[in-house]
Amino acid sequence: MVDMMMDWDQMMNWWGFPFVGFWMVGLWLFFVIIAFLIYKDAKQRGMNELLWFILVILPWIGILFLILYLILRQEKQPDISIQKNAQHIIGERYAKGEITKEEYKQKKKDLKNQ
């Protein structure tokens, strides 16, 4: 009976139950993946991506920061390069005489409002 108790004690430590290690690695991997996705999202939204990455990667407390991030995150910022590219195209069309001055002003105003 004592031998069975000693075997049970051995089973409950790290070497007796090796799958605990896989669960721990899996859990850390989960937090790293979530933190990376938050990093990318915060970067697109113009927020401090490194701060949110560090806060979310913390095990268990990171879940609270994840919820906080989802509540506080800002709207995505429009891609400035696309907008400037569109303004450049409108300017070229106006310079070539394809559109009138009124059309040029209206299209430029429409782009600013987006």
Order of alpha helices (4+ residues) and beta strands (2+ residues): alpha-alpha-alpha-alpha-alpha-alpha
